[in-house]
Amino acid sequence: MNPHLARLQAYPFERLRTLFSGITPNPAFTPISLGIGEPRHPTPLLIKQAYCDAVMGAGLSAYPATAGEPALRQAMSRWMHRRYGLEVSAASQILPVNGSREALFAFAQTVLQPRTDGQTPVVVCPNPFYQIYEGASLLGGAELHFVNSDPARNFAQDWDSVPDSVWARCQLLFVCSPGNPAGAVMPLAEWKKLFDLSERFGFVIASDECYSEIYFRDEPPLGGLQAAAQCGRSDFKNLVSFTSLSKRSNVPGMRSGFCAGDAQWIARFLLYRTYHGSAMSPVVQSASIAAWDDEAHVEENRALYRQKFAQVTPLLARVLDVALPDAGFYLWAAVPGSDEAFARDLYAACNVTVLPGSYLARNAHDHNPGAGRVRMALVADTAECLEAAQRIVQFLSTTA
């Protein structure tokens, strides 16, 4: 057995099942889950139609190429131009992937390598974080250096706290903007700091941007490649961004996204993926072209989230320390007492599931930055989310 497997922790939802084991929730309430970030808005008809048309055509009659069809990469390049004003080469700077989760994991295996001095390579990672970053790093033979978020600075990471000795061993930096779970967007100054560090120490930046199209401010979130171009780094050296249709287009079951950036790293990643066997289905490619070429359904989806958060956030803010995030579809709320106890007792009393924040973070620098918080995914329709919020208000009013 790969010895690194023993280093993996149970996934947050496995830990949640253990936490709820033996609990019978209040039968007076129908179950409502705010636990998992699985988009539940309707899938747009145009994507379904493109998918069905491809199935009925010749879409399943040949093995797909790992690099994807030129038409798909061109659709992705067009989207990058519309969204970020960038000219990204469809031939050399874009690669289709089977969702950002799969690609983020595989990319770490492409980047990480043994050091010639015998020291263990390091991956620098935000804390809290998307759990795939940890698994990918550990299975790639690296150790992690966590950078805690700061609630007093809109949950920004304190990159200045990382010593040069760590940056010198760093081979890969994971960033997530908009962030999971707090929804914070990295400003240009923060990107510039990371680019300068990457230039100085030579590490690669993997930018997870799967929540980029769900936002609540007037200006859309700044993307990693967009930030690089604004800093005069139009070659995107040592930078690869990852995005997905799952949240943008409500197709989590389709497993479709792409990565873009440094042409040299895209070529290396393509080589890895050729052996990894991760070509995207031709049917999914056809549906993905339809999705990337249409913005109307994205605007409608964003409007639904804006309406929902506008109603739910003020209600919860009456009883919890919570505020509208910059982007994403999570509320990252401070709760009284233990986050595990809060989640367990809320489930038992009100049949509402939330995810303890400590499950999304690790103890680092004598602190777990997720402790005392819960993540609530507002992915269901507005009525269901409002019902959950009202139950939480009632729960806290009776337990205060």
N, C-alpha and C positions, 0 to 999 in steps of 0.2 A: 504494500500500500504506500502511496505517496505520503511521506512523513508529514508534509505540510498540511494534510487534511486534518490532522489532530489539532492544528492551531486555530481552526475555524470555530467561531461561536455559533450557537443556534440562531437561525434567522429570527428577526423580531416577531413575526407572526407565529412561529413555533413557540416562542417564549410567551406570547399572549395566550395561546391555547393552554399552555401549562398554567398560567396565572388564573385562567377562568375554569380550570378543571374542578369538577365537583360543585360548581355554582349552578343553581337553577334560577334564571332571571325571572323577574316579576311577570307572571302570565297575564297581568292586566294590560301589558304593553306589547305591541307588535315590535319585532326586532328592527333596529336601525343601526347600520354600521357606518361609522365615520373613520374606521380604522385603516382601510387600505386605499391607496391612491389609484384606484381603477376608474377611468373615465366612464360615466354612465349616461351621458347625453346621447341622443340618437345618432347613429352613423348616417352621414349625408347620402341621399339617394344617388347622387352622381357617382360616388365611389362604389356603391353596391352594384350599380348598373355596369360600370367599367369592369368590375370583378366578374360579374356573370357573363358579360360579353366575351371576356378572355377565356373563361372556362368552356364556353360553347364553341369557341374558335380552336385554334391550334396551340393554345397556351400550355398544354401539358404534354406535348408530343416530343419535346426535346429537352436535354439537360441544359440548364441555364448557365451562362458564363458568370464567373465569380465577380467580374468587374461590372456586371449588369449591362443592359442594353444601352447603346448611345442615347436613345431617345429619353431614357429615364435620367441619365446623368445630365442631359441637357435641360430637362425640366427642373432638376435640382439647382442647376446653375442659374436658370432664369429666376427661380425663387430667391436665391442669394442676391441677385441683382435688385429685384424689386424690394426685398426686405431690408437689405443693408447697403445697397448702392455699390456692391462689389463686383468686379469681374473675376470670377473664379473659374478656372479651366475645367470644363467637363471631362476632358481627356486625361488630365494629370493631377488634378487637385480635389477630386470628388470620388467617393467610393460608397455605393449602396451597402447598407448593413441590415441585419434582421432585428431591428430595434436597437435603441441605444444601450440597453442593458447588456446584451450579448457583445456588442462592439466594445464597450468600455472594458469589459473583462478581457476580451481577446487582445485589445491594444496593449494592455499591460504586459501580456506574455510576449508581445513583439518587442517592446522597449527594454524590459528588464534583462540584465545580463550580469554574470559574475564580474566582480571587480578584480583587477590585476594585483591589488595589494592584499587580497584575501579578506578585506572587510565586507560586511554585509551591505548591499545597496539599500538605499532609503527611498521610500515614497512619502511625500508630504501630503497631508490630507486634512480638509476642514473637519471640524468636530462641533456639532453633530454632522452626519454624513450619510450618503446613500450607501448601503451596506456592501454593494458590489465592489466599491473601491477597496475595502479591506480584504475581501476574499481574493480578488484579483492580485493584490499586492503580496499576500501571504503565499498563495500558490505559485507566484512568480519568484519566490525565494527572497523577498525583501522584508524589511522591517518598516513599521509605520511610525511617522512622527506626526502627531495630531496637533492641529492649531485650533484652539478653542474660539468659539464665537463670543462676541461681547454684546449682551442685550442693551447696554448703554450706548452702543454705536450702531444701532440698527442691525445687530447680529453680524457685523463685519468680523473677519478673521484678523488676528493680530500677527501679521506676517513678520513684523519687526522682532517678534519674540523668538523667531527661529535663529539659532546661532549659525555662524558661517561654517562651523564644523559639520553641521547637519546638511546645509545646502551643498557643501563640497561632496557629500556622499549621495546626494539626491539624484536619482535618475528620472523620476516622474513626479509631477505635481498634478493632483486632481483639483479642479475648481468646479463649482456649480453655481451658475448665475443665469436666471433666478435660482435662489437656493432652495434646497429641500433639507429641513422642513420650514425654515423661517420666511422664505420668499424674498430675501434681500437681493438687490441687484448691485453688482460691482460697478463703481464709477470708473471713469477713464484713469484717474490718478492711481487707483489700485491696480488696474491692468498694467499701467506703465511701470509700477514698482516690480511687478512679477516679470515683465519682459526684461527689465534691466537685470534682475537676478538670474533669469534663464540665460541671458547673454554672458553674464559673468561666470556662471558655474556650469552651463552646458546641459541642464536638464530639460526634459520635454514637458510641455503643458498639455494636459487633456482637459478640454473645456466641455462640461456637461451642460447643454442648453435646451433640455427637452421641455422646459416650461416657458420658453421664450414668447409664446403667442397668447398666453393668458396673463394679462396685466391690467392694472387698475389706474395707472397714471396716464396722462395725455400722451407722453412720449414712450414709444416701445423700448424695451430693455436693450441696452448696448450689448452687442455680441462680441465674442472674443476676436474673431477675424476683423470685424469692423473696428474694434479698438486698436488692433495691430496696424491696420491701414492708417488710422488717424495718428499713430505714433511713428509713421514712416517705415513700417515693417511690412511692406506689401508682398514680400516673398513668404510671409507667415512662418519664418524660421522657427523650428521646434515647437510649433503650435498646431494642434488638430482639434477642431470642434466637432461635437456630436449632437445631432438633433433627431427628432422622431415625429412620426405622424400620430402616435398614440393619443397624446393630449391635444395636439393642435386640431386633429380631424376626428377624434373619437373612434379610433380603430385600434384599440390595444390588442385585439386578437389577430390583427393582420401582421404584426411584427415587422414594421418597415420604418427605416430611417436612413440617414447617411452621415458620413463624416467628411470633413473638408479641411484643407489647410496645406501645410508644408508638403510639396510634391515628393520630396525624398521619403518622408515618412509614409505618405499614402502608397508609394510604390512598395515599400517594405511590408506594410500592412496587407497589401494585395497579395504579395508572395505568401505571407503567413496564412491568409484566408484561403488561398488556392489549395493548400494542404489540409486546412482545417475543415473544409467541406461546408462552407457557409454561404453558398450562392442563394440569392433571393429567387423565390418561385416566379416564373414568368407571369402567372396570374396576378400575384401581388405587385409585380412591376407595373403591369398595365393599370391596376387600380391606383397605384402610387402616383403615376403620371397625372391622372385625373385630379388627384388630391393636391399635388404640389402646384398645379396650374390654376387652381381656383382659390380665391380669397373670400368670396362671399360667405361660404359656410364657416370660415374661420372667424369672420367678423360677427356672425350670428352667435357662434359658440362663445366668443369673448363677451358679448352682450349678456348672455344668459348668466355667466359667472359674475359679471359686474352687478347685475340686478340681485342675484342671490346673496353675494357678500354684503351688499348695501343693506339688506334686511337682516341677515343673521348676525353680522359683526356687532352692531350696536346692542342687540339683545343680549349677547354673551358678555359684552363689555360691562354690563351692569353688575355682573357677579364675578367676573374673571379679569385678570390682567391680560388683555388681548387687544390687538389693533389690526387694522387693515394692512396686509402685507403689500410690498411693491408689486408682486406678481405671484403666479402659481395658484394652486387651488387648496392650499392648506391654511388653517389657523394654528398658530404656535402659541398656546396659552399657558400662562403660569397658573398653577392650581394650589390650593391650600394643602400643606402636608406632602406626603409621599405621592409621587405620580402613579406608582403601581397601586397603592391603596385607593386612590381616586378612581382609576380605571376599573378596578375590581368592584368597588362599591357602587359605582354608577351603573355598571353592567347588571349587578344583582338587583338594584332598586328600580332601574328605569329601562333596562334592556337596550341601552345605547352603548356601542363599542367605540372607544377612542384608544389611541396607541400611547403607552407611556413614553415620554421623551427620553428617559434614560436608556431605552432599548435602541435608540438611534444614535447613541453616542458612546464614548468610552471614557473611563477615568484617565485623565491626562492632566499633568501639572497640578495634582492633588484635587482635581475637581471633575465631575461629570456635568458638562454644560447642559445636558438634557434633563437632569434631575429636577423634579418639581414642576415639569411642564408636560403637556400632552399635545399630540398632533391630531388635528381633526381635519379629515379630508371631506370637503364640501362638494362631493361628486354626484350625489343624487339630485333629484329635482328640488326646487325651492321649497315646496310644501313639506317634503320629508326632512330637509335640513332644518327648517323652522320648527318642526315638531320636535326634532332632537334637541335643538337649542332651548325650547320651552321646557322640556324635561330636565335639562341640565340646570336651568334657573330654578325650577321647583326643587330639584334634588339639593342644591346648595342652600336654598331657603329653609329646608327642613333639617339640614345637618349642621347649620351654623350654630 
